[in-house]
Amino acid sequence: MVLKAMYSGVSGLRAEGEALGVIGDNIANVNSTGFKAQRALFQDVLGHSILAGSGSSLPGSGVKIGDIQQLFEQGTVSSTGVGTDVALNGDGFFTVQGAVNGVTGNFFTRAGTFVLDKDGYLSNPDGLKAQGYAANGDGTFAASISSIKAPTAAIPPRATTEATIVANLDSTEATPLLAWDAQDPANTANFSTTMTVYDEFGADHTLDVYFRKTADNTYDWYGIVAGGDTNDPAAAGTNVVAGTGTLVFNNDPAAGTVGALQSVSANAATVNFAGIAAAQTIDINFGTSIAAGGTGLDGVSQFASPENVSAQSQDGYASGDFSGISIDGEGVVMGLYTNGQKLALSQMAIAKFRSNDGLGRAGQSLWIDTRDSGSAAYGTAGSGGRGSTSSGALEASNVDLANEFVGLIQHQRSYSANSKVITTADEMLQELINIKR
């Protein structure tokens, strides 16, 4: 029994040494992005078979480290301000692909420190490519995952096909005394707004929209471009009316809100801008009228308040060069262009496992799937129990230094206690030897 006690003490020293190594690894990685702490799980050791029938009457043979468990509690998410940094809040892992220590395949990480490499791929600092669902031309995303790549080519221009105006026309305004004159619109209309539109080559042009009150609750609108900006040489120095129509506003409380847009008669402006661009038609959206099934309040209205434009937009743009990427809260990687456009490139693939504890550590803040973890189930952020993403932020290590230092004290004392078992057993053996003397 004395020798058994000595060997039990040795097993304690070995186990406490391994546990100290786990704590040392945790402390060393306190600043590793996305690192998950571990803990040593101790188990007792029997020196005989549990089938022998007399196990409960015999002492054990010491202790061993049965397992080293990974702790996947959420780490603190801290803002970095870097557009390509991304953190996960909740379950799941970013998926990266490449070679690590001679093994090629998909790896999984919580460290969202990504950058664009020289080939345009979104990669981690070790060159592993982030995986995601590539964007289709129709605004949807592919069904299978692939490496996320940002195109370096400029995006082509887009001709303006629709413009939207949200404004109010003052119901107390009077009809102008002078008849409408396209060459003197400022004095023959009540209100106007100006917007920049684009032709098919991305050249910008000015379109002025004038509103003239013709009767109570009725306005005519006129879309005007400068004659010198058209392909008609004879129009140089004049204003050209590209489109006109009528807006009627509701004055019946039973039909809806008084002053809301009741109906729109014609809303298209057609113009052939100067240059080689083809003629184009621009539909001007004044709002969804009551006659069209809307409320008449989402566009141009007529209330007793000063004329103003609260919002206006158009869908055209000039060509733009690629300037970088950003990642939104749903993991959608957006391409940023110098013309102000943002185009979806891909949506990051988030891997989820039945057992995170079964994942194997691969180093470099990476994990691999194993038989114990199950295969990765891919999806998008916020779906199927997966965590959401935070752009411009990183998840810190979840190591709690206070707990680790307490663990150091515990294991140090346990190590000393086991060494005492060995020295005590040694003294008892020495006494046994001294009997012969």
N, C-alpha and C positions, 0 to 999 in steps of 0.2 A: 504494500500500500504506500510505503514511503517513496519508492521509485515512481509509482503511479502519480503521486502528488507532484513529484518533480516534473514529470512529463506534462502534467496538466498545467503547471506553471509555465513551462516552455510554450505550450499552445497558446496560453494567455499572452505571453510576450509577443508571439508571432501575430496573433490577431490584433492586439493593440497597435503594433507597428503598422499593419496594413490599414487600420482605421485612421491612424495618424497621417498616412499617405493620402487618404481620401480628403481629409480636412486640409492638408497642405495644397492639394490640387484645387479645392474650392477657393481657398484664400488667394492662390496665385492667379485665379481667373476672375477675381472680383471686378475687374474692369473689362472683361471680354464681352463684347456685344452679343446678346442673346444666349449667354451661357446659362446652363441649368445645373444647379448644385446637385451633389450626390451625398448619400449617407451609407455607412457600412451597417449591415444587418448581421448581428451576432447569433450563432446557433450553438447549442450544446452538442457534445460528441459522446457517443456511447462506445465502450470498449467491448461490447458483446452484441449478439444479434437480438433484436426485439422479439424474435420468434422463440427465444430460449425459455420463456415463461417465468423467468425470475429477474427480469430487468429492474423492477422497482426496488429490489433489495440490494442492488449493487450501485456503487458510486459511478459517476460519469468519468470520461477520460479527458475532459477539458473543453475547449471552445474553439470555434473556427468562424471565419467570415463566410456566411452562407450566401450572401448576395450583396452587390453594391447597387443600390436603388437610385435611379435618377428622379429628381424632384422637378416636375414641370409646372410649378406655380408661375403665374404671370410676373414678369419683371417690370420695373418702372419704365414707363414710356416717356422719353425726354425729347423735346423739340430740338432739332439741329439747324433748321432753315435750309438744308440742302435738298433740292427738289427730287433727287434720285434716291434719297434715304426713305425707307418705309418700314413701319413697325406693325406687328400683329397684336391685336388685342383679343385674346381668347385662344381657342384651340386651333391647331393647324401649323403647317410649316411651308415656307417658300420652297419651291422646287428649282434646283439648278442641275445642269448637266455638264459633264466633262470627265476628266481623268484625275483621280486622286490616288497617289501611291501605287500606280500601275493598274488601278481598277477604273474602268470606264462605265458610266451609267448615270442614273439619276441619284442625286443626293438631296438631303433635306436640311433646312437651316432656319433658325429664328433671327439670324443676323441679316438685316435688310440693308446692308451697306453696298449699294449697287452704283455702278458707273457705266458710261458708254465707252466701249473699247475702240480700238483703231478701226475695226471693221463695222462699227455701228451696232454691235450687240450689247444688250444690257447684261452686264456681268458683275460678279463679285470681285473683290481684290485679288483672288487667286485665278481669275480667268474663267471660272465656271459660268456658263450662260444661264440666265434666268429663263424659266419656261412659262408660257402663257398661251391663251387662246387668241390667235391672230384675228384682227378685224377684217370683216368682209366689206365690199364696196357698198352694200345696202344698209350698213349700220349694225349688222349682227356680228357674231363672233363664231369662229370655227369650232367644230365639235371636238377636235383633237388638239393636243398641246404641241407646241414647237418653240424653238428659241426665239426670244423677243428681239427684234431687230428694228432699228430706226432708219428709215430711208434718208439718204443724204441729198437726194435730188430736190430741186425746187418744185413746189406744187404749181400747176398751171392756173391761169386766171379763170374766173367764172363771170359770165355776163349777168348783169342784174335782170331778173325776171319778175321779181316781186318787191314792192316797197310797202311799208306799213306806217301809218300815221295815227297817233293817238293825240287828240287835241280837243280843245273846247272853242266853240264859236259863240260870241256874246249875243244872246237873244235880244238884247236891248239896242243893238246896232240898227241903224237905218240903212235903207238901200242907197247906194251912191247916186249922186245927182247926175253924174256923167254916165253915158252909155259905155258899155264894156269896150275897151280898146287894148288889144294885145301889145300895142306899141307904147302904151302908157298904163301898164297894169297897176302901178302903185297908187294912182289916183282914181282908178275905176274898179277897185276891188276892196274888200273889207280887211282881208288878212292874208298872209302868205307864209310859206315855210320853204326852206331850201335844203336839198339833200344831194349828196354825191353818189352817182351811179357809175357802173362800169360796162364797157363793151366787151366783146368776146376776146379781145387781145389784152384786156386788163387796163386799158387807158381809162382814166377817170373823167367824168363829165358832170356838169351841173344841171340839175332839174329843179325848176321852181314850180311850186304848186300854189295857185292863188284861189281864194274863196270869195265869191261875190254874192251878197244877199240879193235875191230877186223878188222875194215876197216873204211874208211871215212864215217861219219854219221851213223855208226853202232857200238853198244856196246852189249856185253853179260853181263847179271847180274847173280850173284850167291848168294843164301841165305845159310849161313853157321852157324851151331851150333857146340858147342864142343861135341865131341863123348862121353865124360864122363857125359854129361848132357842128354844122351839118354838112352833108355832101351836096347841098344845093348852092352853087355859087351865087345865084340870084338872091339868096336869102341873107347874104352877108350884111351886117349892120342892122338887122331887124330881129324881132322876136318871133319864133315859130311856135305855134300851138301844136303840141304833140298829141294832146288828148283832152277831152272835155266830157262833162257829165253833170248830173244833178243829184244833190243830197236832200232828202226830205226828212224832217224831224217830227216826232210824235207830239200831238197836242191833245190827245184823248186819254185821260187818266184810266179809262176802262181798258185801253189797249196796251198799257204799259207805262213806264216812267215818262212823264212829260219832259221833252227835251232830248230823249233818246233817239238814236238814228232809226227812222222808220223804214226807209228804202233807199237804194242806190241805183241810179240809172247810168250805166256805163262807168267803167273804172279802169280802162286801159289807155296807156300812152304809147304811141308807136313813133319811133324816130330812127333815122339813119345818120348816125354820128359821122363826123369827118374822119377820113382815113379809109382803110380797106375793110373795116368791119362791116358785116351784113346788118341790114335793118333789124331792129329788135323791138319787141313789145314788152312793156313793163306794166304788170297789173298792180294797181294801187289799192291796197287794202285799207278801207276806211272803217272797218269793224264789221261785225256780224249784225246786220239789221234785224229789226223785229219781223219784217216780211220774210227774211231768210231763216227764221226760226231762232234768232238770238235775242239777247236782251237789248241790243242797241247801245250798250254802255261800255263796250270794250274797245272802242275806236274813237271816232269823232262824235262829239255831243254838242248840244246847244243849250247852255244854261246862262243865267243872268250873272255872269262873272267875266272878267277880262279874257280876251283871246289869249291862248297860250298853247304851246306844244309840249306835252309832258314826255313824249317818247316818239322816236321814229327810227326806222331801221330799213335795211335793204339787204338782199342776199348775194350781192356780187362782191368780188374782190380782185385785186391785182395779183400777179404772181408773187410768190414768197419763197425765200430761202429758209432752209432748216436752221433753227437756232438752238434747239435743245429739247428736253422732254420734261414732263412732270407726271406725277402719279397721284390719282385722286383717292378718295376714301373707299372706293369699291375696287381698288387695285387696277383701274384702267390706266394704261400708259398712254399719255397724250403727247403727240408731236407738236412742238411750238414753232411757228414760222414768223418771219419778219413782217408779214402783212397782217399780223394779229390773229391769224387763224389757229385753231387747235383741232387736230384731227386724231381720232382714236387709232392707235397702232395695235394694241393687244390688251388683254386683261389677264393679270397674273394668275397662275394656277396655284391654288392652295391645296396641299396634301393633308389628308386626315387619316388617322390610323385607329384601329380598334383598341390597340394597347400601345400607348406612347412609351410605357416602361420597357417594352420589348425591343425598342429601337437600339441599334448598335452605334456606338460612337465611332466616328471616322476621323476625328481630329479636324482642325481648321474650322471649328464651330459647325461641323456637319454631322449628320446622322445617316445611317443606311437602314433600309427595311430588312427585317429578319423574319424567320418563321414565327417567332414569338410575337412580333408586332402586327403581323398580317400585311397584306399588300396595301399600297397607297391608294386611297380613293380621292381622285382629283375633282376639284370644283372651284368655285369662285368665292371671294371674301364675302362673309355674311350669309352664306348658304349652307344648309345641311349641318348646322352646328359649328361651322368654321368661324373663326374670329374675323373681326373687321380690320381694315388697314388704316393706318395713320400716315399721311404723307408728310415728308419733311421731318421725320422723327425716327428714333431708334429705341429698341427695347434693351434695357440694361441687364446685366447679370442679376439673377435672383438670389445670389449669395448674401446671407445675413451675417455680417462680420461678428456681431455680438454673440450669436449662437455658435459660430465657429470657434471663437475664443473660449467660450464655456466648454465646448467639446474638447478643446486642447487640454484644459485643466482636468476634465474627467478622465481622458485617456492617459494623461501623464500619471495621475494617481493610480489608475488601474494597472499601468505598466509597473509602477513601483511596488504595488501590492503583489503582483505575480512574481516579481523578482524576490520578494520576501518569502514566498512559498518555496522557491527553489533553495534559497539560503537556509531556511528552516529545515527542509528535508535533508539538505547536505549535513547540517549539524546533527540531525538524528542518526544519519548513517555513520557519522563519525563516532557517536556514542556507542553505536552497535559494534563498531570495529574495536573500540577501546575495551569492550568486555573481555575480548581474548587476551589483551595485554594485562 
